[in-house]
Amino acid sequence: MSQDEIAVMDGGKCILQVRGARPFFSDKFDITKHPRYKFLSDFDKKNEFDIEKYLKRRPAVIKPEEPFDLYEIDGADLQEETDHEQT
């Protein structure tokens, strides 16, 4: 298929390329008919992922000179608590 043929290809068709298979023609999928379409940003802009907001919420890094409490929990301690709760 030449570039000219691709340029005038029907808008409802696409060429799909999947690893391990030769490229083939397919009908385009109408995403508005998908059951989870309402979760896409195409449906509602509030569904957009805001990378800057996400990066701002990353947990704070503790500086070496900053004091902190360290608790060590062992699997046996957890099992004892579970046994006490069940009795």
mmCIF file as gemmi writes it, N, C-alpha and C atoms, coordinates in Angstrom:
data_model
loop_
_atom_site.group_PDB
_atom_site.id
_atom_site.type_symbol
_atom_site.label_atom_id
_atom_site.label_alt_id
_atom_site.label_comp_id
_atom_site.label_asym_id
_atom_site.label_entity_id
_atom_site.label_seq_id
_atom_site.pdbx_PDB_ins_code
_atom_site.Cartn_x
_atom_site.Cartn_y
_atom_site.Cartn_z
_atom_site.occupancy
_atom_site.B_iso_or_equiv
_atom_site.pdbx_formal_charge
_atom_site.auth_seq_id
_atom_site.auth_asym_id
_atom_site.pdbx_PDB_model_num
ATOM 1 N N . MET Axp A 1 ? 0.855 -1.171 0 1 0 ? 1 A 1
ATOM 2 C CA . MET Axp A 1 ? 0 0 0 1 0 ? 1 A 1
ATOM 3 C C . MET Axp A 1 ? 0.899 1.232 0 1 0 ? 1 A 1
ATOM 4 N N . SER Axp A 2 ? 0.601 2.174 -0.871 1 0 ? 2 A 1
ATOM 5 C CA . SER Axp A 2 ? 1.43 3.374 -0.988 1 0 ? 2 A 1
ATOM 6 C C . SER Axp A 2 ? 0.982 4.442 0.016 1 0 ? 2 A 1
ATOM 7 N N . GLN Axp A 3 ? 1.798 5.476 0.18 1 0 ? 3 A 1
ATOM 8 C CA . GLN Axp A 3 ? 1.446 6.583 1.063 1 0 ? 3 A 1
ATOM 9 C C . GLN Axp A 3 ? 0.177 7.267 0.59 1 0 ? 3 A 1
ATOM 10 N N . ASP Axp A 4 ? 0.003 7.377 -0.722 1 0 ? 4 A 1
ATOM 11 C CA . ASP Axp A 4 ? -1.2 8.007 -1.269 1 0 ? 4 A 1
ATOM 12 C C . ASP Axp A 4 ? -2.449 7.206 -0.902 1 0 ? 4 A 1
ATOM 13 N N . GLU Axp A 5 ? -2.347 5.885 -0.979 1 0 ? 5 A 1
ATOM 14 C CA . GLU Axp A 5 ? -3.487 5.037 -0.634 1 0 ? 5 A 1
ATOM 15 C C . GLU Axp A 5 ? -3.809 5.138 0.86 1 0 ? 5 A 1
ATOM 16 N N . ILE Axp A 6 ? -2.788 5.227 1.67 1 0 ? 6 A 1
ATOM 17 C CA . ILE Axp A 6 ? -2.999 5.375 3.115 1 0 ? 6 A 1
ATOM 18 C C . ILE Axp A 6 ? -3.643 6.724 3.414 1 0 ? 6 A 1
ATOM 19 N N . ALA Axp A 7 ? -3.221 7.768 2.696 1 0 ? 7 A 1
ATOM 20 C CA . ALA Axp A 7 ? -3.746 9.114 2.921 1 0 ? 7 A 1
ATOM 21 C C . ALA Axp A 7 ? -5.243 9.202 2.635 1 0 ? 7 A 1
ATOM 22 N N . VAL Axp A 8 ? -5.743 8.418 1.682 1 0 ? 8 A 1
ATOM 23 C CA . VAL Axp A 8 ? -7.17 8.485 1.326 1 0 ? 8 A 1
ATOM 24 C C . VAL Axp A 8 ? -7.946 7.287 1.889 1 0 ? 8 A 1
ATOM 25 N N . MET Axp A 9 ? -7.36 6.586 2.845 1 0 ? 9 A 1
ATOM 26 C CA . MET Axp A 9 ? -8.013 5.422 3.44 1 0 ? 9 A 1
ATOM 27 C C . MET Axp A 9 ? -9.265 5.863 4.199 1 0 ? 9 A 1
ATOM 28 N N . ASP Axp A 10 ? -10.291 5.044 4.193 1 0 ? 10 A 1
ATOM 29 C CA . ASP Axp A 10 ? -11.544 5.307 4.897 1 0 ? 10 A 1
ATOM 30 C C . ASP Axp A 10 ? -11.26 5.65 6.362 1 0 ? 10 A 1
ATOM 31 N N . GLY Axp A 11 ? -11.889 6.706 6.886 1 0 ? 11 A 1
ATOM 32 C CA . GLY Axp A 11 ? -11.668 7.157 8.258 1 0 ? 11 A 1
ATOM 33 C C . GLY Axp A 11 ? -12.104 6.162 9.319 1 0 ? 11 A 1
ATOM 34 N N . GLY Axp A 12 ? -12.956 5.218 8.956 1 0 ? 12 A 1
ATOM 35 C CA . GLY Axp A 12 ? -13.417 4.217 9.909 1 0 ? 12 A 1
ATOM 36 C C . GLY Axp A 12 ? -12.53 2.988 9.956 1 0 ? 12 A 1
ATOM 37 N N . LYS Axp A 13 ? -11.472 2.99 9.162 1 0 ? 13 A 1
ATOM 38 C CA . LYS Axp A 13 ? -10.55 1.846 9.102 1 0 ? 13 A 1
ATOM 39 C C . LYS Axp A 13 ? -9.188 2.245 9.667 1 0 ? 13 A 1
ATOM 40 N N . CYS Axp A 14 ? -8.408 1.252 10.023 1 0 ? 14 A 1
ATOM 41 C CA . CYS Axp A 14 ? -7.043 1.5 10.487 1 0 ? 14 A 1
ATOM 42 C C . CYS Axp A 14 ? -6.173 0.315 10.093 1 0 ? 14 A 1
ATOM 43 N N . ILE Axp A 15 ? -4.885 0.533 10.146 1 0 ? 15 A 1
ATOM 44 C CA . ILE Axp A 15 ? -3.936 -0.554 9.927 1 0 ? 15 A 1
ATOM 45 C C . ILE Axp A 15 ? -3.386 -0.898 11.298 1 0 ? 15 A 1
ATOM 46 N N . LEU Axp A 16 ? -3.603 -2.116 11.71 1 0 ? 16 A 1
ATOM 47 C CA . LEU Axp A 16 ? -3.202 -2.548 13.038 1 0 ? 16 A 1
ATOM 48 C C . LEU Axp A 16 ? -1.94 -3.388 12.934 1 0 ? 16 A 1
ATOM 49 N N . GLN Axp A 17 ? -0.968 -3.047 13.766 1 0 ? 17 A 1
ATOM 50 C CA . GLN Axp A 17 ? 0.284 -3.795 13.771 1 0 ? 17 A 1
ATOM 51 C C . GLN Axp A 17 ? 0.476 -4.381 15.163 1 0 ? 17 A 1
ATOM 52 N N . VAL Axp A 18 ? 0.489 -5.699 15.236 1 0 ? 18 A 1
ATOM 53 C CA . VAL Axp A 18 ? 0.65 -6.418 16.493 1 0 ? 18 A 1
ATOM 54 C C . VAL Axp A 18 ? 1.931 -7.236 16.404 1 0 ? 18 A 1
ATOM 55 N N . ARG Axp A 19 ? 2.7 -7.242 17.475 1 0 ? 19 A 1
ATOM 56 C CA . ARG Axp A 19 ? 3.957 -7.983 17.472 1 0 ? 19 A 1
ATOM 57 C C . ARG Axp A 19 ? 3.705 -9.45 17.122 1 0 ? 19 A 1
ATOM 58 N N . GLY Axp A 20 ? 4.503 -9.963 16.235 1 0 ? 20 A 1
ATOM 59 C CA . GLY Axp A 20 ? 4.402 -11.363 15.846 1 0 ? 20 A 1
ATOM 60 C C . GLY Axp A 20 ? 3.414 -11.631 14.729 1 0 ? 20 A 1
ATOM 61 N N . ALA Axp A 21 ? 2.746 -10.587 14.239 1 0 ? 21 A 1
ATOM 62 C CA . ALA Axp A 21 ? 1.776 -10.769 13.15 1 0 ? 21 A 1
ATOM 63 C C . ALA Axp A 21 ? 2.013 -9.699 12.093 1 0 ? 21 A 1
ATOM 64 N N . ARG Axp A 22 ? 1.591 -9.997 10.879 1 0 ? 22 A 1
ATOM 65 C CA . ARG Axp A 22 ? 1.715 -9.01 9.808 1 0 ? 22 A 1
ATOM 66 C C . ARG Axp A 22 ? 0.664 -7.922 10.019 1 0 ? 22 A 1
ATOM 67 N N . PRO Axp A 23 ? 0.935 -6.673 9.611 1 0 ? 23 A 1
ATOM 68 C CA . PRO Axp A 23 ? -0.068 -5.606 9.727 1 0 ? 23 A 1
ATOM 69 C C . PRO Axp A 23 ? -1.337 -5.985 8.964 1 0 ? 23 A 1
ATOM 70 N N . PHE Axp A 24 ? -2.493 -5.564 9.493 1 0 ? 24 A 1
ATOM 71 C CA . PHE Axp A 24 ? -3.754 -5.883 8.828 1 0 ? 24 A 1
ATOM 72 C C . PHE Axp A 24 ? -4.751 -4.745 8.995 1 0 ? 24 A 1
ATOM 73 N N . PHE Axp A 25 ? -5.749 -4.712 8.101 1 0 ? 25 A 1
ATOM 74 C CA . PHE Axp A 25 ? -6.815 -3.721 8.176 1 0 ? 25 A 1
ATOM 75 C C . PHE Axp A 25 ? -7.79 -4.123 9.271 1 0 ? 25 A 1
ATOM 76 N N . SER Axp A 26 ? -8.34 -3.124 9.94 1 0 ? 26 A 1
ATOM 77 C CA . SER Axp A 26 ? -9.343 -3.378 10.962 1 0 ? 26 A 1
ATOM 78 C C . SER Axp A 26 ? -10.28 -2.18 11.033 1 0 ? 26 A 1
ATOM 79 N N . ASP Axp A 27 ? -11.478 -2.412 11.534 1 0 ? 27 A 1
ATOM 80 C CA . ASP Axp A 27 ? -12.383 -1.297 11.794 1 0 ? 27 A 1
ATOM 81 C C . ASP Axp A 27 ? -11.912 -0.602 13.065 1 0 ? 27 A 1
ATOM 82 N N . LYS Axp A 28 ? -12.046 0.725 13.11 1 0 ? 28 A 1
ATOM 83 C CA . LYS Axp A 28 ? -11.688 1.45 14.323 1 0 ? 28 A 1
ATOM 84 C C . LYS Axp A 28 ? -12.742 1.166 15.388 1 0 ? 28 A 1
ATOM 85 N N . PHE Axp A 29 ? -12.32 1.142 16.63 1 0 ? 29 A 1
ATOM 86 C CA . PHE Axp A 29 ? -13.232 0.904 17.747 1 0 ? 29 A 1
ATOM 87 C C . PHE Axp A 29 ? -13.737 2.244 18.252 1 0 ? 29 A 1
ATOM 88 N N . ASP Axp A 30 ? -15.034 2.353 18.442 1 0 ? 30 A 1
ATOM 89 C CA . ASP Axp A 30 ? -15.64 3.572 18.975 1 0 ? 30 A 1
ATOM 90 C C . ASP Axp A 30 ? -15.529 3.525 20.498 1 0 ? 30 A 1
ATOM 91 N N . ILE Axp A 31 ? -14.595 4.294 21.064 1 0 ? 31 A 1
ATOM 92 C CA . ILE Axp A 31 ? -14.35 4.222 22.509 1 0 ? 31 A 1
ATOM 93 C C . ILE Axp A 31 ? -15.552 4.676 23.327 1 0 ? 31 A 1
ATOM 94 N N . THR Axp A 32 ? -16.45 5.465 22.732 1 0 ? 32 A 1
ATOM 95 C CA . THR Axp A 32 ? -17.628 5.92 23.487 1 0 ? 32 A 1
ATOM 96 C C . THR Axp A 32 ? -18.568 4.762 23.803 1 0 ? 32 A 1
ATOM 97 N N . LYS Axp A 33 ? -18.397 3.643 23.139 1 0 ? 33 A 1
ATOM 98 C CA . LYS Axp A 33 ? -19.244 2.473 23.39 1 0 ? 33 A 1
ATOM 99 C C . LYS Axp A 33 ? -18.635 1.522 24.431 1 0 ? 33 A 1
ATOM 100 N N . HIS Axp A 34 ? -17.433 1.821 24.893 1 0 ? 34 A 1
ATOM 101 C CA . HIS Axp A 34 ? -16.783 0.963 25.893 1 0 ? 34 A 1
ATOM 102 C C . HIS Axp A 34 ? -17.449 1.186 27.254 1 0 ? 34 A 1
ATOM 103 N N . PRO Axp A 35 ? -17.666 0.111 28.04 1 0 ? 35 A 1
ATOM 104 C CA . PRO Axp A 35 ? -18.333 0.251 29.339 1 0 ? 35 A 1
ATOM 105 C C . PRO Axp A 35 ? -17.607 1.176 30.32 1 0 ? 35 A 1
ATOM 106 N N . ARG Axp A 36 ? -16.31 1.34 30.177 1 0 ? 36 A 1
ATOM 107 C CA . ARG Axp A 36 ? -15.561 2.198 31.112 1 0 ? 36 A 1
ATOM 108 C C . ARG Axp A 36 ? -15.163 3.54 30.494 1 0 ? 36 A 1
ATOM 109 N N . TYR Axp A 37 ? -15.831 3.909 29.439 1 0 ? 37 A 1
ATOM 110 C CA . TYR Axp A 37 ? -15.529 5.175 28.764 1 0 ? 37 A 1
ATOM 111 C C . TYR Axp A 37 ? -15.625 6.356 29.725 1 0 ? 37 A 1
ATOM 112 N N . LYS Axp A 38 ? -16.551 6.294 30.68 1 0 ? 38 A 1
ATOM 113 C CA . LYS Axp A 38 ? -16.763 7.413 31.609 1 0 ? 38 A 1
ATOM 114 C C . LYS Axp A 38 ? -15.536 7.715 32.474 1 0 ? 38 A 1
ATOM 115 N N . PHE Axp A 39 ? -14.565 6.794 32.518 1 0 ? 39 A 1
ATOM 116 C CA . PHE Axp A 39 ? -13.358 7.012 33.314 1 0 ? 39 A 1
ATOM 117 C C . PHE Axp A 39 ? -12.233 7.676 32.518 1 0 ? 39 A 1
ATOM 118 N N . LEU Axp A 40 ? -12.451 7.922 31.23 1 0 ? 40 A 1
ATOM 119 C CA . LEU Axp A 40 ? -11.426 8.542 30.384 1 0 ? 40 A 1
ATOM 120 C C . LEU Axp A 40 ? -11.514 10.06 30.434 1 0 ? 40 A 1
ATOM 121 N N . SER Axp A 41 ? -10.406 10.715 30.155 1 0 ? 41 A 1
ATOM 122 C CA . SER Axp A 41 ? -10.406 12.174 30.116 1 0 ? 41 A 1
ATOM 123 C C . SER Axp A 41 ? -11.173 12.694 28.905 1 0 ? 41 A 1
ATOM 124 N N . ASP Axp A 42 ? -11.387 11.849 27.896 1 0 ? 42 A 1
ATOM 125 C CA . ASP Axp A 42 ? -12.219 12.254 26.76 1 0 ? 42 A 1
ATOM 126 C C . ASP Axp A 42 ? -13.659 12.484 27.211 1 0 ? 42 A 1
ATOM 127 N N . PHE Axp A 43 ? -14.102 11.741 28.21 1 0 ? 43 A 1
ATOM 128 C CA . PHE Axp A 43 ? -15.461 11.853 28.735 1 0 ? 43 A 1
ATOM 129 C C . PHE Axp A 43 ? -15.576 13.055 29.668 1 0 ? 43 A 1
ATOM 130 N N . ASP Axp A 44 ? -14.619 13.186 30.582 1 0 ? 44 A 1
ATOM 131 C CA . ASP Axp A 44 ? -14.651 14.257 31.578 1 0 ? 44 A 1
ATOM 132 C C . ASP Axp A 44 ? -13.215 14.69 31.882 1 0 ? 44 A 1
ATOM 133 N N . LYS Axp A 45 ? -12.94 15.967 31.744 1 0 ? 45 A 1
ATOM 134 C CA . LYS Axp A 45 ? -11.575 16.487 31.943 1 0 ? 45 A 1
ATOM 135 C C . LYS Axp A 45 ? -11.061 16.248 33.365 1 0 ? 45 A 1
ATOM 136 N N . LYS Axp A 46 ? -11.961 16.068 34.344 1 0 ? 46 A 1
ATOM 137 C CA . LYS Axp A 46 ? -11.492 15.816 35.721 1 0 ? 46 A 1
ATOM 138 C C . LYS Axp A 46 ? -10.793 14.46 35.845 1 0 ? 46 A 1
ATOM 139 N N . ASN Axp A 47 ? -10.929 13.601 34.834 1 0 ? 47 A 1
ATOM 140 C CA . ASN Axp A 47 ? -10.271 12.294 34.839 1 0 ? 47 A 1
ATOM 141 C C . ASN Axp A 47 ? -8.837 12.355 34.321 1 0 ? 47 A 1
ATOM 142 N N . GLU Axp A 48 ? -8.38 13.525 33.921 1 0 ? 48 A 1
ATOM 143 C CA . GLU Axp A 48 ? -7.006 13.649 33.424 1 0 ? 48 A 1
ATOM 144 C C . GLU Axp A 48 ? -6.018 13.393 34.553 1 0 ? 48 A 1
ATOM 145 N N . PHE Axp A 49 ? -4.915 12.749 34.237 1 0 ? 49 A 1
ATOM 146 C CA . PHE Axp A 49 ? -3.863 12.507 35.218 1 0 ? 49 A 1
ATOM 147 C C . PHE Axp A 49 ? -2.955 13.726 35.249 1 0 ? 49 A 1
ATOM 148 N N . ASP Axp A 50 ? -2.831 14.331 36.411 1 0 ? 50 A 1
ATOM 149 C CA . ASP Axp A 50 ? -2.007 15.524 36.577 1 0 ? 50 A 1
ATOM 150 C C . ASP Axp A 50 ? -0.666 15.102 37.178 1 0 ? 50 A 1
ATOM 151 N N . ILE Axp A 51 ? 0.344 14.964 36.339 1 0 ? 51 A 1
ATOM 152 C CA . ILE Axp A 51 ? 1.649 14.482 36.793 1 0 ? 51 A 1
ATOM 153 C C . ILE Axp A 51 ? 2.29 15.448 37.789 1 0 ? 51 A 1
ATOM 154 N N . GLU Axp A 52 ? 2.103 16.744 37.599 1 0 ? 52 A 1
ATOM 155 C CA . GLU Axp A 52 ? 2.709 17.719 38.518 1 0 ? 52 A 1
ATOM 156 C C . GLU Axp A 52 ? 2.078 17.616 39.904 1 0 ? 52 A 1
ATOM 157 N N . LYS Axp A 53 ? 0.773 17.442 39.972 1 0 ? 53 A 1
ATOM 158 C CA . LYS Axp A 53 ? 0.091 17.276 41.256 1 0 ? 53 A 1
ATOM 159 C C . LYS Axp A 53 ? 0.555 15.981 41.928 1 0 ? 53 A 1
ATOM 160 N N . TYR Axp A 54 ? 0.708 14.93 41.145 1 0 ? 54 A 1
ATOM 161 C CA . TYR Axp A 54 ? 1.174 13.648 41.672 1 0 ? 54 A 1
ATOM 162 C C . TYR Axp A 54 ? 2.585 13.776 42.254 1 0 ? 54 A 1
ATOM 163 N N . LEU Axp A 55 ? 3.472 14.443 41.531 1 0 ? 55 A 1
ATOM 164 C CA . LEU Axp A 55 ? 4.853 14.579 41.993 1 0 ? 55 A 1
ATOM 165 C C . LEU Axp A 55 ? 4.949 15.439 43.245 1 0 ? 55 A 1
ATOM 166 N N . LYS Axp A 56 ? 4.047 16.403 43.41 1 0 ? 56 A 1
ATOM 167 C CA . LYS Axp A 56 ? 4.052 17.24 44.614 1 0 ? 56 A 1
ATOM 168 C C . LYS Axp A 56 ? 3.643 16.441 45.85 1 0 ? 56 A 1
ATOM 169 N N . ARG Axp A 57 ? 2.861 15.387 45.672 1 0 ? 57 A 1
ATOM 170 C CA . ARG Axp A 57 ? 2.357 14.596 46.791 1 0 ? 57 A 1
ATOM 171 C C . ARG Axp A 57 ? 3.293 13.464 47.185 1 0 ? 57 A 1
ATOM 172 N N . ARG Axp A 58 ? 4.443 13.38 46.558 1 0 ? 58 A 1
ATOM 173 C CA . ARG Axp A 58 ? 5.392 12.313 46.898 1 0 ? 58 A 1
ATOM 174 C C . ARG Axp A 58 ? 5.79 12.436 48.36 1 0 ? 58 A 1
ATOM 175 N N . PRO Axp A 59 ? 6.068 11.322 49.017 1 0 ? 59 A 1
ATOM 176 C CA . PRO Axp A 59 ? 6.424 11.382 50.436 1 0 ? 59 A 1
ATOM 177 C C . PRO Axp A 59 ? 7.718 12.171 50.659 1 0 ? 59 A 1
ATOM 178 N N . ALA Axp A 60 ? 7.751 12.847 51.791 1 0 ? 60 A 1
ATOM 179 C CA . ALA Axp A 60 ? 8.929 13.644 52.131 1 0 ? 60 A 1
ATOM 180 C C . ALA Axp A 60 ? 10.114 12.728 52.416 1 0 ? 60 A 1
ATOM 181 N N . VAL Axp A 61 ? 11.282 13.177 52.051 1 0 ? 61 A 1
ATOM 182 C CA . VAL Axp A 61 ? 12.509 12.428 52.31 1 0 ? 61 A 1
ATOM 183 C C . VAL Axp A 61 ? 13.074 12.906 53.645 1 0 ? 61 A 1
ATOM 184 N N . ILE Axp A 62 ? 13.397 11.965 54.513 1 0 ? 62 A 1
ATOM 185 C CA . ILE Axp A 62 ? 13.953 12.327 55.818 1 0 ? 62 A 1
ATOM 186 C C . ILE Axp A 62 ? 15.426 12.655 55.644 1 0 ? 62 A 1
ATOM 187 N N . LYS Axp A 63 ? 15.799 13.813 56.152 1 0 ? 63 A 1
ATOM 188 C CA . LYS Axp A 63 ? 17.192 14.246 56.057 1 0 ? 63 A 1
ATOM 189 C C . LYS Axp A 63 ? 18.015 13.512 57.117 1 0 ? 63 A 1
ATOM 190 N N . PRO Axp A 64 ? 19.301 13.275 56.852 1 0 ? 64 A 1
ATOM 191 C CA . PRO Axp A 64 ? 20.149 12.525 57.8 1 0 ? 64 A 1
ATOM 192 C C . PRO Axp A 64 ? 20.19 13.128 59.204 1 0 ? 64 A 1
ATOM 193 N N . GLU Axp A 65 ? 20.106 14.444 59.331 1 0 ? 65 A 1
ATOM 194 C CA . GLU Axp A 65 ? 20.202 15.071 60.654 1 0 ? 65 A 1
ATOM 195 C C . GLU Axp A 65 ? 18.842 15.154 61.364 1 0 ? 65 A 1
ATOM 196 N N . GLU Axp A 66 ? 17.78 14.731 60.702 1 0 ? 66 A 1
ATOM 197 C CA . GLU Axp A 66 ? 16.436 14.818 61.264 1 0 ? 66 A 1
ATOM 198 C C . GLU Axp A 66 ? 16.15 13.594 62.149 1 0 ? 66 A 1
ATOM 199 N N . PRO Axp A 67 ? 15.718 13.806 63.42 1 0 ? 67 A 1
ATOM 200 C CA . PRO Axp A 67 ? 15.429 12.662 64.291 1 0 ? 67 A 1
ATOM 201 C C . PRO Axp A 67 ? 14.121 11.967 63.872 1 0 ? 67 A 1
ATOM 202 N N . PHE Axp A 68 ? 14.071 10.651 64.074 1 0 ? 68 A 1
ATOM 203 C CA . PHE Axp A 68 ? 12.853 9.894 63.77 1 0 ? 68 A 1
ATOM 204 C C . PHE Axp A 68 ? 12.832 8.627 64.616 1 0 ? 68 A 1
ATOM 205 N N . ASP Axp A 69 ? 11.655 8.039 64.78 1 0 ? 69 A 1
ATOM 206 C CA . ASP Axp A 69 ? 11.494 6.787 65.525 1 0 ? 69 A 1
ATOM 207 C C . ASP Axp A 69 ? 11.482 5.633 64.536 1 0 ? 69 A 1
ATOM 208 N N . LEU Axp A 70 ? 12.169 4.572 64.887 1 0 ? 70 A 1
ATOM 209 C CA . LEU Axp A 70 ? 12.219 3.387 64.044 1 0 ? 70 A 1
ATOM 210 C C . LEU Axp A 70 ? 11.641 2.219 64.828 1 0 ? 70 A 1
ATOM 211 N N . TYR Axp A 71 ? 10.636 1.58 64.273 1 0 ? 71 A 1
ATOM 212 C CA . TYR Axp A 71 ? 10.012 0.421 64.899 1 0 ? 71 A 1
ATOM 213 C C . TYR Axp A 71 ? 10.281 -0.786 64.029 1 0 ? 71 A 1
ATOM 214 N N . GLU Axp A 72 ? 10.669 -1.876 64.654 1 0 ? 72 A 1
ATOM 215 C CA . GLU Axp A 72 ? 10.922 -3.106 63.914 1 0 ? 72 A 1
ATOM 216 C C . GLU Axp A 72 ? 9.876 -4.13 64.328 1 0 ? 72 A 1
ATOM 217 N N . ILE Axp A 73 ? 9.166 -4.662 63.352 1 0 ? 73 A 1
ATOM 218 C CA . ILE Axp A 73 ? 8.117 -5.645 63.625 1 0 ? 73 A 1
ATOM 219 C C . ILE Axp A 73 ? 8.515 -6.95 62.978 1 0 ? 73 A 1
ATOM 220 N N . ASP Axp A 74 ? 8.354 -7.996 63.705 1 0 ? 74 A 1
ATOM 221 C CA . ASP Axp A 74 ? 8.731 -9.338 63.268 1 0 ? 74 A 1
ATOM 222 C C . ASP Axp A 74 ? 7.437 -10.104 62.959 1 0 ? 74 A 1
ATOM 223 N N . GLY Axp A 75 ? 7.466 -11.01 62.029 1 0 ? 75 A 1
ATOM 224 C CA . GLY Axp A 75 ? 6.291 -11.795 61.661 1 0 ? 75 A 1
ATOM 225 C C . GLY Axp A 75 ? 5.714 -12.563 62.84 1 0 ? 75 A 1
ATOM 226 N N . ALA Axp A 76 ? 6.564 -13.011 63.766 1 0 ? 76 A 1
ATOM 227 C CA . ALA Axp A 76 ? 6.097 -13.745 64.95 1 0 ? 76 A 1
ATOM 228 C C . ALA Axp A 76 ? 5.263 -12.83 65.842 1 0 ? 76 A 1
ATOM 229 N N . ASP Axp A 77 ? 5.65 -11.555 65.955 1 0 ? 77 A 1
ATOM 230 C CA . ASP Axp A 77 ? 4.887 -10.59 66.749 1 0 ? 77 A 1
ATOM 231 C C . ASP Axp A 77 ? 3.479 -10.44 66.179 1 0 ? 77 A 1
ATOM 232 N N . LEU Axp A 78 ? 3.376 -10.383 64.877 1 0 ? 78 A 1
ATOM 233 C CA . LEU Axp A 78 ? 2.074 -10.242 64.234 1 0 ? 78 A 1
ATOM 234 C C . LEU Axp A 78 ? 1.218 -11.48 64.467 1 0 ? 78 A 1
ATOM 235 N N . GLN Axp A 79 ? 1.834 -12.655 64.42 1 0 ? 79 A 1
ATOM 236 C CA . GLN Axp A 79 ? 1.101 -13.905 64.638 1 0 ? 79 A 1
ATOM 237 C C . GLN Axp A 79 ? 0.566 -13.954 66.066 1 0 ? 79 A 1
ATOM 238 N N . GLU Axp A 80 ? 1.366 -13.512 67.058 1 0 ? 80 A 1
ATOM 239 C CA . GLU Axp A 80 ? 0.925 -13.495 68.454 1 0 ? 80 A 1
ATOM 240 C C . GLU Axp A 80 ? -0.286 -12.599 68.617 1 0 ? 80 A 1
ATOM 241 N N . GLU Axp A 81 ? -0.267 -11.412 67.998 1 0 ? 81 A 1
ATOM 242 C CA . GLU Axp A 81 ? -1.4 -10.492 68.081 1 0 ? 81 A 1
ATOM 243 C C . GLU Axp A 81 ? -2.643 -11.121 67.481 1 0 ? 81 A 1
ATOM 244 N N . THR Axp A 82 ? -2.503 -11.787 66.364 1 0 ? 82 A 1
ATOM 245 C CA . THR Axp A 82 ? -3.635 -12.426 65.697 1 0 ? 82 A 1
ATOM 246 C C . THR Axp A 82 ? -4.204 -13.534 66.576 1 0 ? 82 A 1
ATOM 247 N N . ASP Axp A 83 ? -3.33 -14.316 67.208 1 0 ? 83 A 1
ATOM 248 C CA . ASP Axp A 83 ? -3.773 -15.403 68.086 1 0 ? 83 A 1
ATOM 249 C C . ASP Axp A 83 ? -4.54 -14.853 69.288 1 0 ? 83 A 1
ATOM 250 N N . HIS Axp A 84 ? -4.08 -13.733 69.86 1 0 ? 84 A 1
ATOM 251 C CA . HIS Axp A 84 ? -4.737 -13.131 71.019 1 0 ? 84 A 1
ATOM 252 C C . HIS Axp A 84 ? -6.1 -12.578 70.636 1 0 ? 84 A 1
ATOM 253 N N . GLU Axp A 85 ? -6.234 -12.017 69.447 1 0 ? 85 A 1
ATOM 254 C CA . GLU Axp A 85 ? -7.504 -11.446 68.999 1 0 ? 85 A 1
ATOM 255 C C . GLU Axp A 85 ? -8.535 -12.535 68.75 1 0 ? 85 A 1
ATOM 256 N N . GLN Axp A 86 ? -8.12 -13.712 68.335 1 0 ? 86 A 1
ATOM 257 C CA . GLN Axp A 86 ? -9.045 -14.796 68.006 1 0 ? 86 A 1
ATOM 258 C C . GLN Axp A 86 ? -9.575 -15.498 69.251 1 0 ? 86 A 1
ATOM 259 N N . THR Axp A 87 ? -8.881 -15.398 70.403 1 0 ? 87 A 1
ATOM 260 C CA . THR Axp A 87 ? -9.328 -16.087 71.627 1 0 ? 87 A 1
ATOM 261 C C . THR Axp A 87 ? -10.213 -15.225 72.461 1 0 ? 87 A 1
